[in-house]
């Protein structure tokens, strides 16, 4: 939600819809209280929200994702919406995409001033902890207690050797987080990344990501399809 708000604040005519806070997470069901939606159900839910807003006059939509488990259902929702309403403009984007993949090193090292080896984007790592601390500071709410962060799990290398990616492959291969996270649910790599997390870095991370996505969404080429 915070990422969407930062983007919308600097766009000329963007509004943020209420967030869908329940998604596709069968691999988290080992933890009591988890609510997970079937992928097809989630896809249809998203489509109905978009179609409702289309009915009320909205023309362009960004499906902004922050949860890996939602990737496939949101991608399919995007394609099906375009097929069913050809004049609709729908873009999918993972919020973290500017600091993931091939271009990540350039952004992390040149813009954020951090060696890529110390950049820990994984679940509960220094990057996400810093972002949560920035949100905590902005809204004056209690979200983070770094003293309770468990050690980084040591079995990530085992999972990586089987799937190539210790995070994104989990929903695709049906693995359970609990099995590979020493039972605690964390998936970060570096203990020191959490120790060094702070609100100011988190603010910079969020601002830089938002800046790159704003540039993308303002580019007419983004909306050609």
C-alpha positions as a Markdown table, in Angstrom:
| # | Residue | x | y | z |
|---|---|---|---|---|
| 1 | Unk | 0.0 | 0.0 | 0.0 |
| 2 | Unk | 2.8 | 2.4 | 0.9 |
| 3 | Unk | 4.5 | 1.9 | -2.4 |
| 4 | Unk | 1.3 | 2.5 | -4.3 |
| 5 | Unk | 0.7 | 5.8 | -2.4 |
| 6 | Unk | 4.3 | 7.0 | -3.0 |
| 7 | Unk | 3.8 | 6.4 | -6.8 |
| 8 | Unk | 0.3 | 8.0 | -6.9 |
| 9 | Unk | 1.5 | 11.1 | -5.1 |
| 10 | Unk | 3.8 | 12.0 | -7.9 |
| 11 | Unk | 1.5 | 11.0 | -10.8 |
| 12 | Unk | -0.8 | 13.5 | -12.4 |
| 13 | Unk | -4.0 | 11.6 | -12.3 |
| 14 | Unk | -3.5 | 8.4 | -10.3 |
| 15 | Unk | -5.7 | 7.0 | -7.6 |
| 16 | Unk | -5.0 | 4.0 | -5.3 |
| 17 | Unk | -7.8 | 1.5 | -4.8 |
| 18 | Unk | -8.3 | -0.3 | -1.5 |
| 19 | Unk | -5.6 | -3.0 | -1.3 |
| 20 | Unk | -6.4 | -6.7 | -1.6 |
| 21 | Unk | -4.6 | -8.0 | 1.5 |
| 22 | Unk | -5.4 | -11.7 | 1.1 |
| 23 | Unk | -3.7 | -13.6 | -1.7 |
| 24 | Unk | -2.2 | -16.9 | -2.8 |
| 25 | Unk | -0.1 | -18.4 | 0.0 |
| 26 | Unk | -0.6 | -22.1 | 0.4 |
| 27 | Unk | 3.1 | -22.5 | 1.4 |
| 28 | Unk | 2.4 | -20.4 | 4.5 |
| 29 | Unk | -0.4 | -22.6 | 5.9 |
| 30 | Unk | 1.9 | -24.2 | 8.4 |
| 31 | Unk | 1.5 | -21.0 | 10.5 |
| 32 | Unk | -1.8 | -20.7 | 12.3 |
| 33 | Unk | -3.9 | -17.7 | 11.2 |
| 34 | Unk | -2.7 | -17.8 | 7.6 |
| 35 | Unk | -5.5 | -17.2 | 5.0 |
| 36 | Unk | -4.8 | -18.3 | 1.5 |
| 37 | Unk | -6.9 | -18.0 | -1.6 |
| 38 | Unk | -6.9 | -20.5 | -4.5 |
| 39 | Unk | -5.1 | -19.0 | -7.5 |
| 40 | Unk | -8.1 | -19.1 | -9.8 |
| 41 | Unk | -10.2 | -17.4 | -7.1 |
| 42 | Unk | -7.6 | -14.7 | -6.6 |
| 43 | Unk | -7.4 | -14.1 | -10.3 |
| 44 | Unk | -11.2 | -13.7 | -10.6 |
| 45 | Unk | -11.4 | -11.5 | -7.6 |
| 46 | Unk | -8.8 | -9.1 | -9.1 |
| 47 | Unk | -10.7 | -9.2 | -12.4 |
| 48 | Unk | -14.0 | -8.3 | -10.8 |
| 49 | Unk | -12.4 | -5.3 | -8.9 |
| 50 | Unk | -10.9 | -4.0 | -12.2 |
| 51 | Unk | -14.1 | -4.5 | -14.2 |
| 52 | Unk | -16.1 | -2.7 | -11.5 |
| 53 | Unk | -13.7 | 0.3 | -11.6 |
| 54 | Unk | -13.8 | 0.2 | -15.4 |
| 55 | Unk | -17.6 | 0.4 | -15.2 |
| 56 | Unk | -17.2 | 3.6 | -13.2 |
| 57 | Unk | -15.0 | 5.3 | -15.8 |
| 58 | Unk | -11.4 | 4.3 | -15.0 |
| 59 | Unk | -9.4 | 3.5 | -18.1 |
| 60 | Unk | -5.9 | 2.4 | -17.1 |
| 61 | Unk | -5.0 | 0.0 | -14.4 |
| 62 | Unk | -1.7 | -1.0 | -12.7 |
| 63 | Unk | -1.8 | -4.4 | -10.9 |
| 64 | Unk | 0.9 | -3.6 | -8.4 |
| 65 | Unk | 2.2 | -6.7 | -6.6 |
| 66 | Unk | 4.3 | -7.2 | -3.5 |
| 67 | Unk | 3.8 | -10.9 | -2.9 |
| 68 | Unk | 5.5 | -13.5 | -5.1 |
| 69 | Unk | 2.6 | -16.0 | -4.6 |
| 70 | Unk | 0.3 | -13.6 | -6.5 |
| 71 | Unk | 2.5 | -13.3 | -9.5 |
| 72 | Unk | 0.9 | -16.0 | -11.7 |
| 73 | Unk | -2.7 | -15.1 | -10.8 |
| 74 | Unk | -2.1 | -11.4 | -11.5 |
| 75 | Unk | -0.4 | -12.1 | -14.8 |
| 76 | Unk | -3.2 | -14.3 | -16.0 |
| 77 | Unk | -5.8 | -11.6 | -14.8 |
| 78 | Unk | -3.9 | -9.1 | -16.9 |
| 79 | Unk | -4.0 | -11.2 | -20.0 |
| 80 | Unk | -7.7 | -12.2 | -19.6 |
| 81 | Unk | -8.8 | -8.6 | -18.9 |
| 82 | Unk | -7.1 | -7.5 | -22.1 |
| 83 | Unk | -8.8 | -10.3 | -24.0 |
| 84 | Unk | -12.2 | -9.6 | -22.6 |
| 85 | Unk | -12.1 | -5.8 | -22.7 |
| 86 | Unk | -9.6 | -5.0 | -25.6 |
| 87 | Unk | -9.8 | -1.2 | -25.1 |
| 88 | Unk | -8.8 | -1.5 | -21.4 |
| 89 | Unk | -5.2 | -0.7 | -20.5 |
| 90 | Unk | -3.7 | -3.0 | -17.9 |
| 91 | Unk | -0.1 | -3.2 | -16.7 |
| 92 | Unk | 1.3 | -5.7 | -14.2 |
| 93 | Unk | 4.3 | -4.8 | -12.1 |
| 94 | Unk | 6.1 | -6.2 | -9.0 |
| 95 | Unk | 6.8 | -3.3 | -6.7 |
| 96 | Unk | 10.3 | -4.6 | -6.1 |
| 97 | Unk | 11.1 | -5.1 | -9.8 |
| 98 | Unk | 13.6 | -2.1 | -10.1 |
| 99 | Unk | 15.9 | -3.8 | -7.6 |
| 100 | Unk | 15.5 | -7.3 | -8.9 |
| 101 | Unk | 16.9 | -9.0 | -12.0 |
| 102 | Unk | 19.5 | -7.8 | -14.5 |
| 103 | Unk | 19.4 | -4.1 | -13.7 |
| 104 | Unk | 19.5 | -4.4 | -9.9 |
| 105 | Unk | 23.3 | -4.1 | -9.5 |
| 106 | Unk | 23.4 | -0.7 | -11.2 |
| 107 | Unk | 20.5 | 0.7 | -9.1 |
| 108 | Unk | 21.7 | -0.8 | -5.8 |
| 109 | Unk | 25.4 | 0.2 | -6.2 |
| 110 | Unk | 25.1 | 3.5 | -8.1 |
| 111 | Unk | 21.9 | 5.0 | -6.7 |
| 112 | Unk | 21.6 | 3.4 | -3.2 |
| 113 | Unk | 25.3 | 3.3 | -2.6 |
| 114 | Unk | 25.5 | -0.3 | -1.4 |
| 115 | Unk | 27.6 | -3.3 | -2.6 |
| 116 | Unk | 25.2 | -5.8 | -4.2 |
| 117 | Unk | 26.7 | -8.5 | -2.0 |
| 118 | Unk | 25.3 | -6.7 | 1.1 |
| 119 | Unk | 21.9 | -6.0 | -0.4 |
| 120 | Unk | 19.5 | -8.5 | 1.2 |
| 121 | Unk | 16.1 | -8.2 | -0.5 |
| 122 | Unk | 14.8 | -11.6 | 0.8 |
| 123 | Unk | 11.9 | -12.0 | 3.3 |
| 124 | Unk | 12.7 | -10.2 | 6.5 |
| 125 | Unk | 16.2 | -9.1 | 5.4 |
| 126 | Unk | 17.7 | -5.7 | 5.9 |
| 127 | Unk | 16.1 | -4.1 | 2.8 |
| 128 | Unk | 12.5 | -5.0 | 3.9 |
| 129 | Unk | 13.2 | -4.3 | 7.5 |
| 130 | Unk | 14.5 | -0.8 | 6.6 |
| 131 | Unk | 11.3 | -0.2 | 4.5 |
| 132 | Unk | 9.1 | -1.3 | 7.4 |
| 133 | Unk | 11.1 | 1.0 | 9.8 |
| 134 | Unk | 10.5 | 3.9 | 7.4 |
| 135 | Unk | 6.8 | 3.2 | 7.3 |
| 136 | Unk | 6.8 | 2.8 | 11.1 |
| 137 | Unk | 8.4 | 6.3 | 11.5 |
| 138 | Unk | 6.2 | 8.0 | 8.9 |
| 139 | Unk | 2.9 | 6.8 | 10.5 |
| 140 | Unk | 4.2 | 6.6 | 14.1 |
| 141 | Unk | 3.2 | 3.0 | 14.6 |
| 142 | Unk | 5.0 | 0.0 | 16.1 |
| 143 | Unk | 6.0 | -2.5 | 13.4 |
| 144 | Unk | 9.6 | -3.6 | 13.9 |
| 145 | Unk | 11.6 | -5.0 | 16.8 |
| 146 | Unk | 15.0 | -6.0 | 15.4 |
| 147 | Unk | 16.0 | -7.6 | 18.7 |
| 148 | Unk | 13.6 | -10.4 | 17.9 |
| 149 | Unk | 15.0 | -11.2 | 14.5 |
| 150 | Unk | 16.1 | -14.8 | 14.4 |
| 151 | Unk | 19.4 | -15.8 | 12.7 |
| 152 | Unk | 19.2 | -16.1 | 9.0 |
| 153 | Unk | 18.4 | -19.7 | 8.0 |
| 154 | Unk | 21.3 | -21.8 | 6.8 |
| 155 | Unk | 19.5 | -24.0 | 4.4 |
| 156 | Unk | 19.0 | -21.5 | 1.6 |
| 157 | Unk | 21.9 | -23.0 | -0.3 |
| 158 | Unk | 20.1 | -26.4 | -0.4 |
| 159 | Unk | 17.0 | -24.9 | -1.8 |
| 160 | Unk | 18.9 | -22.8 | -4.3 |
| 161 | Unk | 20.7 | -25.9 | -5.6 |
| 162 | Unk | 17.4 | -27.5 | -6.4 |
| 163 | Unk | 15.4 | -24.6 | -7.8 |
| 164 | Unk | 17.9 | -21.8 | -8.7 |
| 165 | Unk | 16.1 | -19.3 | -6.6 |
| 166 | Unk | 15.5 | -19.6 | -2.8 |
| 167 | Unk | 12.4 | -17.4 | -2.8 |
| 168 | Unk | 10.5 | -17.2 | -6.1 |
| 169 | Unk | 10.6 | -20.9 | -6.7 |
| 170 | Unk | 8.8 | -21.8 | -3.5 |
| 171 | Unk | 5.2 | -21.4 | -4.8 |
| 172 | Unk | 6.1 | -23.0 | -8.1 |
| 173 | Unk | 7.6 | -26.1 | -6.6 |
| 174 | Unk | 5.1 | -26.4 | -3.7 |
| 175 | Unk | 7.8 | -26.2 | -1.0 |
| 176 | Unk | 6.8 | -25.0 | 2.4 |
| 177 | Unk | 8.6 | -22.0 | 3.9 |
| 178 | Unk | 8.8 | -23.7 | 7.3 |
| 179 | Unk | 10.9 | -26.5 | 6.0 |
| 180 | Unk | 13.6 | -24.2 | 4.7 |
| 181 | Unk | 13.5 | -21.4 | 7.2 |
| 182 | Unk | 14.3 | -23.3 | 10.4 |
| 183 | Unk | 10.7 | -23.1 | 11.4 |
| 184 | Unk | 10.7 | -19.3 | 11.8 |
| 185 | Unk | 9.5 | -18.2 | 8.4 |
| 186 | Unk | 12.4 | -15.9 | 7.6 |
| 187 | Unk | 14.3 | -16.3 | 4.3 |
| 188 | Unk | 16.9 | -13.6 | 4.5 |
| 189 | Unk | 20.6 | -14.3 | 3.8 |
| 190 | Unk | 22.7 | -12.0 | 6.0 |
| 191 | Unk | 22.2 | -11.5 | 9.7 |
| 192 | Unk | 24.2 | -8.2 | 9.5 |
| 193 | Unk | 21.7 | -6.8 | 6.9 |
| 194 | Unk | 19.0 | -6.8 | 9.6 |
| 195 | Unk | 21.4 | -5.3 | 12.2 |
| 196 | Unk | 22.2 | -2.4 | 9.9 |
| 197 | Unk | 18.6 | -1.7 | 8.9 |
| 198 | Unk | 17.3 | 1.8 | 9.6 |
| 199 | Unk | 14.4 | 4.0 | 8.7 |
| 200 | Unk | 16.4 | 6.5 | 6.6 |
| 201 | Unk | 17.7 | 3.8 | 4.3 |
| 202 | Unk | 14.2 | 2.4 | 4.1 |
| 203 | Unk | 12.9 | 5.8 | 3.0 |
| 204 | Unk | 15.6 | 6.0 | 0.3 |
| 205 | Unk | 14.8 | 2.5 | -0.9 |
| 206 | Unk | 11.0 | 3.2 | -1.2 |
| 207 | Unk | 11.6 | 6.6 | -2.9 |
| 208 | Unk | 14.0 | 5.1 | -5.5 |
| 209 | Unk | 11.8 | 2.2 | -6.3 |
| 210 | Unk | 8.8 | 4.6 | -6.7 |
| 211 | Unk | 10.8 | 6.9 | -8.9 |
| 212 | Unk | 11.7 | 4.1 | -11.3 |
| 213 | Unk | 8.1 | 2.8 | -11.4 |
| 214 | Unk | 6.7 | 6.4 | -12.0 |
| 215 | Unk | 9.0 | 6.7 | -15.0 |
| 216 | Unk | 7.8 | 3.4 | -16.3 |
| 217 | Unk | 4.1 | 4.3 | -15.8 |
| 218 | Unk | 4.5 | 7.7 | -17.4 |
| 219 | Unk | 6.1 | 6.1 | -20.5 |
| 220 | Unk | 3.5 | 5.8 | -23.3 |
| 221 | Unk | 5.2 | 2.7 | -24.5 |
| 222 | Unk | 4.2 | 0.9 | -21.3 |
| 223 | Unk | 0.6 | 1.2 | -22.3 |
| 224 | Unk | 0.8 | 0.1 | -25.9 |
| 225 | Unk | -0.5 | -3.4 | -25.2 |
